[in-house]
Amino acid sequence: MDKKSSIIVVLIIIGAIALIFGRSYFSQTATQPSRFYPSTQKPTQTKTVQMPANAPAIVKAVMSRSIDAKGNATSVGTTFNAKTDKLVYAVLNLKNATKNTKLSYVRYLNGKYVDSKVALPTKDGITTFYFAFEKGIGDYPKGTYALNLYVNGRRSQSLIYVFK
């Protein structure tokens, strides 16, 4: 047998092995669970952590163009004007808040990180708190903002608002 014939025979054998292995593998995976994820494996479950009834919490959160003397939202909205609305507020209604309660946010514009902040209420029993967002010179960047709100490091609520 010459060199060329030997190479052809080896290639035919390799092709036959690949064909047999491939048929066996694909017919098994089509009718049986994957060998990497056996059917006896239980899906991962997330645990729901029950917060104590007296834990600090955000009861309600809204975006507003203005607030009154007590910090309550007076002009609630989700769409703002980039030219005329220079100051907007995220107003939080709280329960069981103390001066040690950490209130924080992470803000995104069109899915990209903008900023974050952590604040503490000034006294125990406070029921209204707000974060103020003020634009300096120029217009607000237009787009969709997502504001994720946290109480003591745990995500509580999210607000979506738009500057047009």
DSSP file (Angstrom, degrees, kcal/mol; ACC not computed):
  #  RESIDUE AA STRUCTURE BP1 BP2  ACC     N-H-->O    O-->H-N    N-H-->O    O-->H-N    TCO  KAPPA ALPHA  PHI   PSI    X-CA   Y-CA   Z-CA
    1    1 A M              0   0    0      0, 0.0     2,-0.1     0, 0.0     0, 0.0   0.000 360.0 360.0 360.0 132.2    0.0    0.0    0.0
    2    2 A D     >  -     0   0    0      1,-0.1     4,-2.0     4,-0.0     5,-0.2  -0.299 360.0-100.2 -84.2 173.3    1.4    3.3   -0.9
    3    3 A K  H  > S+     0   0    0      1,-0.2     4,-1.9     2,-0.2     5,-0.2   0.861 120.4  53.0 -61.6 -40.1    1.5    6.5    1.3
    4    4 A K  H  > S+     0   0    0      1,-0.2     4,-1.8     2,-0.2    -1,-0.2   0.894 109.6  47.8 -66.2 -41.1   -1.5    8.1   -0.4
    5    5 A S  H  > S+     0   0    0      2,-0.2     4,-2.2     1,-0.2    -1,-0.2   0.870 109.1  54.5 -67.1 -38.0   -3.7    5.0    0.1
    6    6 A S  H  X S+     0   0    0     -4,-2.0     4,-2.2     1,-0.2    -2,-0.2   0.900 107.8  49.6 -63.9 -40.8   -2.6    4.7    3.8
    7    7 A I  H  X S+     0   0    0     -4,-1.9     4,-2.4     1,-0.2    -1,-0.2   0.907 110.0  50.8 -65.2 -40.9   -3.7    8.3    4.4
    8    8 A I  H  X S+     0   0    0     -4,-1.8     4,-2.2     2,-0.2    -2,-0.2   0.909 110.1  49.5 -63.1 -42.6   -7.0    7.7    2.8
    9    9 A V  H  X S+     0   0    0     -4,-2.2     4,-2.2     2,-0.2    -1,-0.2   0.912 111.3  49.3 -63.6 -42.7   -7.7    4.6    4.9
   10   10 A V  H  X S+     0   0    0     -4,-2.2     4,-2.5     1,-0.2    -2,-0.2   0.916 111.1  49.7 -63.5 -43.0   -6.8    6.5    8.1
   11   11 A L  H  X S+     0   0    0     -4,-2.4     4,-2.4     1,-0.2    -1,-0.2   0.882 109.7  51.1 -64.0 -38.3   -9.1    9.4    7.2
   12   12 A I  H  X S+     0   0    0     -4,-2.2     4,-2.3     2,-0.2    -1,-0.2   0.908 111.1  48.2 -64.4 -42.1  -11.9    6.9    6.5
   13   13 A I  H  X S+     0   0    0     -4,-2.2     4,-2.3     2,-0.2    -2,-0.2   0.922 112.5  48.0 -64.9 -44.6  -11.4    5.3    9.9
   14   14 A I  H  X S+     0   0    0     -4,-2.5     4,-2.5     1,-0.2    -2,-0.2   0.909 112.3  50.0 -62.8 -41.9  -11.4    8.7   11.7
   15   15 A G  H  X S+     0   0    0     -4,-2.4     4,-2.4     2,-0.2    -1,-0.2   0.899 110.1  49.9 -63.2 -41.2  -14.5    9.7    9.8
   16   16 A A  H  X S+     0   0    0     -4,-2.3     4,-2.5     2,-0.2    -2,-0.2   0.909 111.5  48.5 -64.9 -42.0  -16.3    6.5   10.7
   17   17 A I  H  X S+     0   0    0     -4,-2.3     4,-2.9     2,-0.2     5,-0.3   0.924 112.5  48.7 -63.1 -44.2  -15.4    7.0   14.4
   18   18 A A  H  X S+     0   0    0     -4,-2.5     4,-2.7     1,-0.2    -2,-0.2   0.897 111.9  49.5 -63.4 -39.8  -16.6   10.6   14.3
   19   19 A L  H  X S+     0   0    0     -4,-2.4     4,-2.4     2,-0.2     5,-0.2   0.923 113.7  44.7 -65.1 -45.0  -19.8    9.6   12.7
   20   20 A I  H  X S+     0   0    0     -4,-2.5     4,-2.3     2,-0.2    -2,-0.2   0.938 117.1  45.0 -65.1 -47.5  -20.5    6.8   15.2
   21   21 A F  H  X S+     0   0    0     -4,-2.9     4,-2.8    -5,-0.2     5,-0.2   0.926 113.8  50.0 -62.6 -44.6  -19.6    9.0   18.2
   22   22 A G  H  X S+     0   0    0     -4,-2.7     4,-2.8    -5,-0.3     5,-0.3   0.911 111.6  47.1 -62.4 -44.4  -21.6   11.9   16.9
   23   23 A R  H  X S+     0   0    0     -4,-2.4     4,-2.3     2,-0.2     5,-0.2   0.912 114.3  48.2 -62.9 -42.7  -24.7    9.8   16.3
   24   24 A S  H  X S+     0   0    0     -4,-2.3     4,-1.6    -5,-0.2    -2,-0.2   0.927 114.9  44.8 -63.9 -45.4  -24.5    8.3   19.7
   25   25 A Y  H  X S+     0   0    0     -4,-2.8     4,-2.4    -5,-0.2    -2,-0.2   0.942 116.7  43.5 -65.9 -48.8  -23.9   11.6   21.4
   26   26 A F  H  X S+     0   0    0     -4,-2.8     4,-1.6     1,-0.2    -1,-0.2   0.853 112.8  51.0 -71.7 -33.6  -26.7   13.5   19.6
   27   27 A S  H  X S+     0   0    0     -4,-2.3     4,-1.1    -5,-0.3    -1,-0.2   0.864 112.3  48.8 -69.9 -32.8  -29.3   10.8   19.8
   28   28 A Q  H  X S+     0   0    0     -4,-1.6     4,-2.4    -5,-0.2     3,-0.3   0.927 112.8  45.9 -69.7 -45.2  -28.6   10.5   23.6
   29   29 A T  H  < S+     0   0    0     -4,-2.4    -1,-0.2     1,-0.2    -2,-0.2   0.774 109.1  56.3 -72.2 -23.9  -28.9   14.2   24.2
   30   30 A A  H  < S+     0   0    0     -4,-1.6    -1,-0.2    -5,-0.2    -2,-0.2   0.826 121.8  25.5 -75.7 -29.6  -32.0   14.5   22.1
   31   31 A T  H  < S+     0   0    0     -4,-1.1    -2,-0.2    -3,-0.3    -1,-0.1   0.604 122.4  48.1-109.8 -15.2  -33.9   11.9   24.2
   32   32 A Q  S  < S-     0   0    0     -4,-2.4     3,-0.1    -5,-0.1    -1,-0.0  -0.858  92.0 -89.5-124.8 159.0  -32.2   12.1   27.5
   33   33 A P        -     0   0    0      0, 0.0    -2,-0.1     0, 0.0    -3,-0.1  -0.291  59.0 -86.6 -61.8 152.9  -31.2   14.9   29.9
   34   34 A S        -     0   0    0      3,-0.3     3,-0.5     1,-0.1     5,-0.1  -0.248  27.2-129.1 -58.8 145.4  -27.7   16.3   29.3
   35   35 A R  S    S+     0   0    0      1,-0.2    -1,-0.1    -3,-0.1    -6,-0.0   0.697 110.5  55.5 -70.8 -16.6  -24.9   14.5   31.1
   36   36 A F  S    S+     0   0    0      1,-0.3    -1,-0.2     2,-0.0    -2,-0.1   0.727 117.9  31.6 -86.3 -23.0  -23.8   17.9   32.4
   37   37 A Y  S    S-     0   0    0     -3,-0.5    -3,-0.3     4,-0.0    -1,-0.3  -0.687  85.4-159.6-133.3  78.7  -27.2   18.6   34.0
   38   38 A P    >   -     0   0    0      0, 0.0     3,-1.8     0, 0.0    -3,-0.1  -0.195  26.4-119.1 -63.1 153.0  -28.8   15.4   35.1
   39   39 A S  T 3  S+     0   0    0      1,-0.3    -4,-0.0    -5,-0.1    -5,-0.0   0.691 111.0  66.1 -67.1 -17.8  -32.5   15.3   35.6
   40   40 A T  T 3  S+     0   0    0      2,-0.1     2,-0.4     0, 0.0    -1,-0.3   0.641  79.3 100.1 -77.3 -13.0  -32.0   14.4   39.3
   41   41 A Q  S <  S-     0   0    0     -3,-1.8     3,-0.1     1,-0.0    -4,-0.0  -0.599  72.9-135.5 -76.4 128.2  -30.4   17.8   39.9
   42   42 A K        -     0   0    0     -2,-0.4     3,-0.1     1,-0.1    -2,-0.1  -0.595  25.7-104.3 -82.1 143.7  -32.9   20.2   41.5
   43   43 A P        -     0   0    0      0, 0.0     2,-0.2     0, 0.0    -1,-0.1  -0.326  43.8 -95.5 -64.0 150.0  -33.1   23.7   40.1
   44   44 A T        -     0   0    0     -3,-0.1     2,-0.4     1,-0.0    -3,-0.0  -0.468  42.1-154.4 -67.4 133.0  -31.4   26.4   42.2
   45   45 A Q        -     0   0    0     -2,-0.2     2,-0.3    -3,-0.1    -1,-0.0  -0.893   8.0-133.8-112.2 140.9  -33.9   28.1   44.4
   46   46 A T        -     0   0    0     -2,-0.4     2,-0.4     1,-0.0     0, 0.0  -0.721  22.8-125.9 -90.5 143.8  -33.6   31.6   45.8
   47   47 A K        -     0   0    0     -2,-0.3     2,-0.7     2,-0.0    -1,-0.0  -0.719  11.9-141.6 -90.6 136.0  -34.3   32.1   49.4
   48   48 A T        -     0   0    0     -2,-0.4     2,-0.6     2,-0.0    -1,-0.0  -0.870  16.1-147.5 -95.0 120.4  -36.8   34.8   50.4
   49   49 A V        -     0   0    0     -2,-0.7     2,-0.5     1,-0.0    -2,-0.0  -0.787   8.4-139.1 -92.0 123.1  -35.6   36.5   53.5
   50   50 A Q        -     0   0    0     -2,-0.6     3,-0.1     1,-0.0    -2,-0.0  -0.704  15.4-144.9 -81.7 124.2  -38.4   37.6   55.8
   51   51 A M        -     0   0    0     -2,-0.5    -1,-0.0     1,-0.1     4,-0.0  -0.667  27.7-100.3 -85.9 142.8  -37.7   41.0   57.3
   52   52 A P    >   -     0   0    0      0, 0.0     3,-2.0     0, 0.0    -1,-0.1  -0.276  31.4-115.8 -58.3 149.8  -38.9   41.7   60.8
   53   53 A A  T 3  S+     0   0    0      1,-0.3    -2,-0.0    -3,-0.1     0, 0.0   0.781 115.9  49.9 -59.9 -27.8  -42.2   43.6   61.0
   54   54 A N  T 3  S+     0   0    0      2,-0.0    -1,-0.3    42,-0.0     3,-0.1   0.272  82.7 123.7 -96.7  12.2  -40.4   46.6   62.7
   55   55 A A  S <  S-     0   0    0     -3,-2.0    42,-0.1     1,-0.1    40,-0.1  -0.452  73.7 -98.4 -71.3 143.7  -37.6   46.8   60.1
   56   56 A P        +     0   0    0      0, 0.0     2,-0.3     0, 0.0    40,-0.2  -0.334  55.0 171.2 -59.2 142.7  -37.1   50.1   58.4
   57   57 A A  E     -A   95   0A   0     38,-2.1    38,-2.0    -3,-0.1     2,-0.7  -0.994  40.9-117.4-153.1 155.4  -38.7   50.2   54.9
   58   58 A I  E     -A   94   0A   0     -2,-0.3    36,-0.2    36,-0.2     3,-0.1  -0.887  26.7-176.0 -92.2 116.5  -39.6   52.4   52.0
   59   59 A V  E     -     0   0A   0     34,-2.9     2,-0.3    -2,-0.7    35,-0.2   0.880  69.5  -2.6 -79.4 -41.2  -43.4   52.3   51.8
   60   60 A K  E     -A   93   0A   0     33,-1.3    33,-3.2     2,-0.0     2,-0.4  -0.992  60.7-167.1-152.2 145.4  -43.7   54.4   48.7
   61   61 A A  E     +A   92   0A   0     -2,-0.3     2,-0.3    31,-0.2    31,-0.2  -1.000  13.7 167.8-138.1 136.6  -41.3   56.3   46.4
   62   62 A V  E     -A   91   0A   0     29,-2.1    29,-2.9    -2,-0.4     2,-0.4  -0.959  32.3-121.4-141.6 158.5  -42.0   58.8   43.7
   63   63 A M  E     -A   90   0A   0     14,-0.4    14,-2.2    -2,-0.3     2,-0.3  -0.828  36.8-180.0 -97.3 143.8  -40.2   61.4   41.5
   64   64 A S  E     -AB  89  76A   0     25,-2.3    25,-2.8    -2,-0.4    12,-0.2  -0.991  38.2-142.0-146.3 150.2  -41.4   65.0   41.9
   65   65 A R  S    S+     0   0    0     10,-2.4     2,-0.3    -2,-0.3    22,-0.1   0.728  90.9   9.4 -79.0 -24.7  -40.6   68.4   40.5
   66   66 A S        -     0   0    0      9,-0.1     8,-2.4    23,-0.1     9,-0.9  -0.965  61.7-150.2-152.0 165.0  -41.2   70.0   43.9
   67   67 A I  B     -D   73   0B   0     -2,-0.3     6,-0.2     6,-0.2     2,-0.1  -0.934  19.9-122.3-135.0 158.8  -41.7   69.3   47.6
   68   68 A D    >   -     0   0    0      4,-2.1     3,-1.7    -2,-0.3     6,-0.1  -0.253  47.0 -82.3 -89.9-174.3  -43.5   71.1   50.4
   69   69 A A  T 3  S+     0   0    0      1,-0.3    -1,-0.0     2,-0.1    -2,-0.0   0.736 130.7  51.2 -63.2 -23.9  -42.0   72.3   53.7
   70   70 A K  T 3  S-     0   0    0      2,-0.1    -1,-0.3     0, 0.0    58,-0.1   0.446 121.3-105.0 -92.9  -1.0  -42.4   68.9   55.2
   71   71 A G  S <  S+     0   0    0     -3,-1.7     2,-0.2     1,-0.3    -2,-0.1   0.587  71.1 145.2  89.4  11.0  -40.6   67.2   52.3
   72   72 A N        -     0   0    0     56,-0.1    -4,-2.1     1,-0.1    -1,-0.3  -0.582  57.6-102.6 -81.8 145.0  -43.7   65.7   50.7
   73   73 A A  B     +D   67   0B   0     -2,-0.2    -6,-0.2    -6,-0.2     3,-0.2  -0.454  39.4 174.3 -66.2 133.4  -43.9   65.5   46.9
   74   74 A T  S    S+     0   0    0     -8,-2.4    -7,-0.2    -2,-0.2    -1,-0.1   0.541  74.4  34.4-117.3 -13.2  -46.1   68.2   45.4
   75   75 A S  S    S-     0   0    0     -9,-0.9   -10,-2.4     2,-0.1    -1,-0.1  -0.545  78.3-170.0-142.7  72.2  -45.7   67.7   41.6
   76   76 A V  B     +B   64   0A   0    -12,-0.2     2,-0.3    -3,-0.2   -12,-0.3  -0.338  20.5 141.9 -68.1 141.3  -45.3   64.0   41.0
   77   77 A G        -     0   0    0    -14,-2.2   -14,-0.4     1,-0.1     3,-0.1  -0.985  47.2-149.8-166.9 169.4  -44.2   62.8   37.6
   78   78 A T  S    S+     0   0    0     -2,-0.3    84,-3.0     1,-0.2     2,-0.5   0.417  86.0  62.5-124.0  -8.5  -42.2   60.4   35.5
   79   79 A T  E     -e  162   0C   0     82,-0.2     2,-0.3    84,-0.0    84,-0.2  -0.984  64.9-179.4-123.4 128.8  -41.4   62.6   32.6
   80   80 A F  E     -e  163   0C   0     82,-3.2    84,-2.8    -2,-0.5     2,-0.6  -0.862  30.5-112.5-127.2 158.4  -39.4   65.8   33.0
   81   81 A N     >  -     0   0    0     -2,-0.3     4,-2.3    82,-0.2    59,-0.1  -0.813  17.1-149.2 -94.1 122.3  -38.2   68.6   30.7
   82   82 A A  T  4 S+     0   0    0     -2,-0.6    58,-1.7     1,-0.2    -1,-0.1   0.748  95.9  42.5 -62.9 -25.2  -34.4   68.7   30.3
   83   83 A K  T  4 S+     0   0    0     56,-0.2    -1,-0.2     1,-0.0     3,-0.1   0.868 125.4  26.6 -89.0 -40.4  -34.4   72.5   29.8
   84   84 A T  T  4 S+     0   0    0      1,-0.2     2,-1.4     2,-0.0     3,-0.2   0.758 103.0  74.4-101.4 -26.6  -36.9   73.7   32.4
   85   85 A D     <  +     0   0    0     -4,-2.3    -1,-0.2     1,-0.2    55,-0.1  -0.678  50.0 157.9 -90.8  87.8  -36.8   71.1   35.2
   86   86 A K        +     0   0    0     -2,-1.4    49,-2.8     1,-0.2     2,-0.4   0.702  64.6  41.8 -83.8 -20.7  -33.5   71.9   36.8
   87   87 A L  E     + C   0 134A   0     47,-0.2     2,-0.3    -3,-0.2    47,-0.2  -0.989  65.2 170.0-132.8 122.9  -34.3   70.3   40.2
   88   88 A V  E     - C   0 133A   0     45,-2.5    45,-3.3    -2,-0.4     2,-0.4  -0.927  16.5-147.1-129.4 157.5  -36.1   67.0   40.7
   89   89 A Y  E     -AC  64 132A   0    -25,-2.8   -25,-2.3    -2,-0.3     2,-0.7  -0.939  14.4-147.2-127.2 143.9  -36.6   64.9   43.9
   90   90 A A  E     -AC  63 131A   0     41,-2.7    41,-2.2    -2,-0.4     2,-0.5  -0.958  30.3-161.0-102.1 110.7  -36.9   61.2   44.7
   91   91 A V  E     -AC  62 130A   0    -29,-2.9   -29,-2.1    -2,-0.7     2,-0.5  -0.833   4.7-163.4-102.2 126.5  -39.4   61.4   47.7
   92   92 A L  E     -AC  61 129A   0     37,-3.8    37,-2.3    -2,-0.5     2,-0.6  -0.920  11.8-152.8-113.0 129.1  -39.5   58.4   50.0
   93   93 A N  E     -AC  60 128A   0    -33,-3.2   -34,-2.9    -2,-0.5   -33,-1.3  -0.906  29.5-165.9 -96.4 124.9  -42.3   57.6   52.5
   94   94 A L  E     -A   58   0A   0     33,-2.8     2,-0.4    -2,-0.6   -36,-0.2  -0.695  20.1-160.5-114.2 158.6  -40.7   55.5   55.3
   95   95 A K  E    S+A   57   0A   0    -38,-2.0   -38,-2.1    -2,-0.2    31,-0.1  -0.995  77.4   4.1-134.6 144.2  -41.8   53.4   58.2
   96   96 A N  S    S+     0   0    0     -2,-0.4     2,-0.2   -40,-0.2    31,-0.1   0.726  84.3 160.7  60.4  26.7  -39.7   52.4   61.2
   97   97 A A        -     0   0    0     29,-0.5    28,-2.7   -40,-0.1    29,-0.3  -0.559  16.4-174.4 -79.9 141.9  -36.8   54.6   60.1
   98   98 A T    >   -     0   0    0     26,-0.3     3,-1.7    -2,-0.2    26,-0.2  -0.758  44.5 -97.3-123.1 174.0  -34.2   55.6   62.7
   99   99 A K  T 3  S+     0   0    0      1,-0.3    25,-0.1    -2,-0.3    -2,-0.0   0.591 124.8  56.7 -70.9  -6.8  -31.2   58.0   62.5
  100  100 A N  T 3  S+     0   0    0     20,-0.1     2,-0.4     2,-0.1    -1,-0.3   0.393  78.8 114.2 -99.0   0.6  -29.1   54.9   61.9
  101  101 A T    <   -     0   0    0     -3,-1.7     2,-0.7     1,-0.1    -4,-0.0  -0.594  62.6-140.6 -74.5 125.0  -31.1   53.7   58.9
  102  102 A K        -     0   0    0     -2,-0.4    50,-3.5    18,-0.1     2,-0.5  -0.792  19.1-173.0 -90.5 116.2  -28.9   53.9   55.7
  103  103 A L  E     +GF 119 151C   0     16,-2.9    16,-3.2    -2,-0.7     2,-0.3  -0.922  17.1 160.8-105.9 132.0  -30.9   55.1   52.8
  104  104 A S  E     -GF 118 150C   0     46,-2.0    46,-2.8    -2,-0.5     2,-0.3  -0.942  22.1-159.5-147.4 166.6  -29.1   54.9   49.4
  105  105 A Y  E     -GF 117 149C   0     12,-2.0    12,-1.7    -2,-0.3     2,-0.4  -0.975  10.8-153.8-143.9 158.6  -29.5   54.9   45.7
  106  106 A V  E     -GF 116 148C   0     42,-1.7    42,-2.6    -2,-0.3     2,-0.4  -0.992  23.7-156.9-129.3 127.8  -27.7   53.9   42.5
  107  107 A R  E     -GF 115 147C   0      8,-3.2     7,-3.1    -2,-0.4     8,-1.1  -0.876   9.7-173.0-115.1 139.6  -28.7   55.9   39.4
  108  108 A Y  E     -GF 113 146C   0     38,-2.5    38,-2.0    -2,-0.4     2,-0.5  -0.943  13.3-153.9-127.2 147.6  -28.4   54.9   35.8
  109  109 A L  E >  S-GF 112 145C   0      3,-2.8     3,-2.0    -2,-0.3    36,-0.2  -0.986  85.2 -19.5-121.6 119.1  -28.9   56.8   32.5
  110  110 A N  T 3  S-     0   0    0     34,-3.3    35,-0.1    -2,-0.5    -1,-0.1   0.863 130.6 -50.5  50.0  40.5  -29.8   54.6   29.6
  111  111 A G  T 3  S+     0   0    0     33,-0.4     2,-0.4     1,-0.2    -1,-0.3   0.428 115.8 113.2  84.1   0.0  -28.4   51.6   31.4
  112  112 A K  E <  S-G  109   0C   0     -3,-2.0    -3,-2.8     1,-0.0    -1,-0.2  -0.886  74.9-102.8-110.2 137.4  -25.0   53.3   32.3
  113  113 A Y  E     +G  108   0C   0     -2,-0.4    -5,-0.3    -5,-0.2     3,-0.1  -0.254  40.7 169.0 -56.2 134.8  -24.0   54.1   35.8
  114  114 A V  E     -     0   0C   0     -7,-3.1     2,-0.3     1,-0.4    -6,-0.2   0.739  54.5 -46.7-111.0 -59.2  -24.4   57.8   36.7
  115  115 A D  E     -G  107   0C   0     -8,-1.1    -8,-3.2     2,-0.0    -1,-0.4  -0.967  41.8-147.1-165.5 176.3  -23.9   58.1   40.5
  116  116 A S  E     -G  106   0C   0     -2,-0.3     2,-0.3   -10,-0.2   -10,-0.2  -0.972  10.9-172.3-152.1 161.9  -24.8   56.8   43.9
  117  117 A K  E     -G  105   0C   0    -12,-1.7   -12,-2.0    -2,-0.3     2,-0.4  -0.989  13.4-152.1-157.8 148.9  -25.2   58.2   47.4
  118  118 A V  E     +G  104   0C   0     -2,-0.3     2,-0.3   -14,-0.2   -14,-0.2  -0.987  23.5 172.5-122.6 135.8  -25.8   57.0   51.0
  119  119 A A  E     -G  103   0C   0    -16,-3.2   -16,-2.9    -2,-0.4    -2,-0.0  -0.952  21.6-142.5-140.4 159.2  -27.6   59.2   53.5
  120  120 A L        -     0   0    0     -2,-0.3   -18,-0.1   -18,-0.2   -21,-0.1  -0.969  28.6-110.6-121.5 138.1  -29.0   58.9   57.1
  121  121 A P        -     0   0    0      0, 0.0     8,-0.1     0, 0.0     3,-0.1  -0.276  25.4-126.9 -59.5 155.4  -32.2   60.4   58.4
  122  122 A T  S    S+     0   0    0      1,-0.1     2,-0.3   -22,-0.0   -23,-0.1   0.672  83.3  10.4 -82.2 -16.9  -31.6   63.2   60.9
  123  123 A K  S >  S-     0   0    0    -25,-0.1     3,-0.9     0, 0.0    -1,-0.1  -0.976  85.0 -86.3-154.1 165.6  -33.8   61.7   63.6
  124  124 A D  T 3  S+     0   0    0     -2,-0.3   -26,-0.3     1,-0.2   -27,-0.1  -0.415 105.4  26.2 -71.1 150.1  -35.7   58.6   64.7
  125  125 A G  T 3  S+     0   0    0    -28,-2.7    -1,-0.2     1,-0.2   -27,-0.2   0.560  76.8 159.7  77.8   8.9  -39.3   58.1   63.4
  126  126 A I    <   -     0   0    0     -3,-0.9   -29,-0.5   -29,-0.3    -1,-0.2  -0.411  19.8-174.4 -65.2 138.9  -38.9   60.2   60.3
  127  127 A T        +     0   0    0      1,-0.2   -33,-2.8    -2,-0.1     2,-0.4   0.563  64.7  48.9-112.8 -13.3  -41.6   59.3   57.7
  128  128 A T  E     +C   93   0A   0    -35,-0.2     2,-0.3   -58,-0.1   -35,-0.2  -0.996  57.9 163.1-132.8 135.0  -40.5   61.4   54.7
  129  129 A F  E     -C   92   0A   0    -37,-2.3   -37,-3.8    -2,-0.4     2,-0.3  -0.980  12.7-166.1-143.8 150.0  -37.1   61.6   53.2
  130  130 A Y  E     -C   91   0A   0     -2,-0.3     2,-0.5   -39,-0.2   -39,-0.2  -0.996  18.2-147.1-143.3 151.0  -35.9   62.9   49.8
  131  131 A F  E     -C   90   0A   0    -41,-2.2   -41,-2.7    -2,-0.3     2,-0.4  -0.958  24.9-147.7-106.6 130.7  -32.9   62.8   47.5
  132  132 A A  E     -C   89   0A   0     -2,-0.5     2,-0.5   -43,-0.2   -43,-0.2  -0.848   8.3-163.4-103.2 136.8  -32.5   66.0   45.4
  133  133 A F  E     -C   88   0A   0    -45,-3.3   -45,-2.5    -2,-0.4     2,-0.4  -0.967  13.1-178.7-120.8 114.2  -31.0   66.0   41.9
  134  134 A E  E     -C   87   0A   0     -2,-0.5     2,-0.5   -47,-0.2   -47,-0.2  -0.937  18.2-145.0-119.5 133.8  -30.0   69.3   40.6
  135  135 A K        -     0   0    0    -49,-2.8     3,-0.1    -2,-0.4     5,-0.1  -0.820  14.5-156.2 -95.4 132.3  -28.5   70.1   37.2
  136  136 A G        -     0   0    0     -2,-0.5     2,-0.2     1,-0.3    -1,-0.2   0.569  60.5  -7.5 -75.5-129.6  -25.9   72.8   37.1
  137  137 A I  S    S+     0   0    0      2,-0.0    -1,-0.3     0, 0.0     2,-0.1  -0.472 117.1  10.3 -71.9 136.3  -25.2   74.8   33.9
  138  138 A G  S    S-     0   0    0     -2,-0.2     2,-0.2    -3,-0.1    -3,-0.1  -0.432  99.9 -42.9  94.9-169.3  -26.9   73.5   30.8
  139  139 A D        -     0   0    0     -2,-0.1   -56,-0.2     1,-0.1    -3,-0.1  -0.558  58.6 -97.9 -96.0 159.3  -29.6   70.9   30.3
  140  140 A Y        -     0   0    0    -58,-1.7     2,-0.3    -2,-0.2    -1,-0.1  -0.485  51.1 -97.3 -65.0 144.3  -30.1   67.5   31.9
  141  141 A P        -     0   0    0      0, 0.0    22,-0.1     0, 0.0     2,-0.1  -0.531  46.7-121.2 -61.8 128.8  -28.8   64.7   29.7
  142  142 A K        +     0   0    0     -2,-0.3     2,-0.3    22,-0.1    22,-0.2  -0.427  64.0  72.7 -74.3 147.7  -31.9   63.4   27.9
  143  143 A G  E    S- H   0 163C   0     20,-2.1    20,-2.5    -2,-0.1     2,-0.5  -0.891  82.2 -44.6 144.5-171.6  -32.8   59.8   28.3
  144  144 A T  E     - H   0 162C   0     -2,-0.3   -34,-3.3    18,-0.2     2,-0.4  -0.835  47.8-159.7 -99.5 125.4  -34.3   57.2   30.7
  145  145 A Y  E     -FH 109 161C   0     16,-3.6    16,-2.2    -2,-0.5     2,-0.5  -0.834   4.7-160.7-104.4 140.3  -33.1   57.1   34.2
  146  146 A A  E     -FH 108 160C   0    -38,-2.0   -38,-2.5    -2,-0.4     2,-0.6  -0.990   5.2-166.7-118.1 128.9  -33.4   54.2   36.6
  147  147 A L  E     -FH 107 159C   0     12,-3.0    12,-2.4    -2,-0.5     2,-0.5  -0.941   3.2-162.3-119.9 107.9  -33.1   54.9   40.3
  148  148 A N  E     -FH 106 158C   0    -42,-2.6   -42,-1.7    -2,-0.6     2,-0.4  -0.814  11.8-154.5 -92.4 124.5  -32.6   51.8   42.5
  149  149 A L  E     -FH 105 157C   0      8,-3.4     7,-3.4    -2,-0.5     8,-1.0  -0.800   9.8-167.7-105.5 140.6  -33.3   52.6   46.2
  150  150 A Y  E     -FH 104 155C   0    -46,-2.8   -46,-2.0    -2,-0.4     2,-0.5  -0.941  15.5-157.3-129.4 146.6  -31.9   50.7   49.1
  151  151 A V  E >  S-FH 103 154C   0      3,-2.6     3,-2.0    -2,-0.3   -48,-0.2  -0.988  87.2 -18.8-121.9 118.6  -32.6   50.5   52.9
  152  152 A N  T 3  S-     0   0    0    -50,-3.5   -49,-0.1    -2,-0.5    -1,-0.1   0.864 130.0 -51.3  51.2  40.1  -29.6   49.3   54.9
  153  153 A G  T 3  S+     0   0    0    -51,-0.4     2,-0.5     1,-0.2    -1,-0.3   0.388 114.3 115.3  83.6  -3.7  -28.0   47.9   51.8
  154  154 A R  E <  S- H   0 151C   0     -3,-2.0    -3,-2.6     1,-0.0    -1,-0.2  -0.861  72.8-113.9-102.4 131.3  -31.0   45.9   50.7
  155  155 A R  E     + H   0 150C   0     -2,-0.5    -5,-0.3    -5,-0.2     3,-0.1  -0.402  41.6 167.5 -64.1 132.4  -32.7   46.9   47.4
  156  156 A S  E     -     0   0C   0     -7,-3.4     2,-0.3     1,-0.4    -6,-0.2   0.798  53.3 -11.9-113.0 -54.8  -36.2   48.2   48.2
  157  157 A Q  E     - H   0 149C   0     -8,-1.0    -8,-3.4   -97,-0.0    -1,-0.4  -0.947  50.4-140.7-147.7 164.7  -37.7   49.9   45.1
  158  158 A S  E     - H   0 148C   0     -2,-0.3     2,-0.4   -10,-0.2   -10,-0.2  -0.992  10.2-161.0-130.9 141.4  -36.8   51.2   41.7
  159  159 A L  E     - H   0 147C   0    -12,-2.4   -12,-3.0    -2,-0.4     2,-0.5  -0.964   2.8-159.8-119.6 139.1  -38.1   54.3   40.0
  160  160 A I  E     + H   0 146C   0     -2,-0.4     2,-0.3   -14,-0.2   -14,-0.2  -0.977  20.5 163.8-116.8 129.3  -37.9   54.9   36.2
  161  161 A Y  E     - H   0 145C   0    -16,-2.2   -16,-3.6    -2,-0.5     2,-0.4  -0.969  22.1-141.2-144.2 160.6  -38.1   58.5   34.9
  162  162 A V  E     -eH  79 144C   0    -84,-3.0   -82,-3.2    -2,-0.3     2,-0.5  -0.946   4.2-154.9-128.5 139.8  -37.4   60.3   31.7
  163  163 A F  E      eH  80 143C   0    -20,-2.5   -20,-2.1    -2,-0.4   -82,-0.2  -0.975 360.0 360.0-109.1 122.7  -35.9   63.6   30.7
  164  164 A K              0   0    0    -84,-2.8   -83,-0.2    -2,-0.5   -22,-0.1   0.365 360.0 360.0-110.2 360.0  -37.0   64.8   27.3
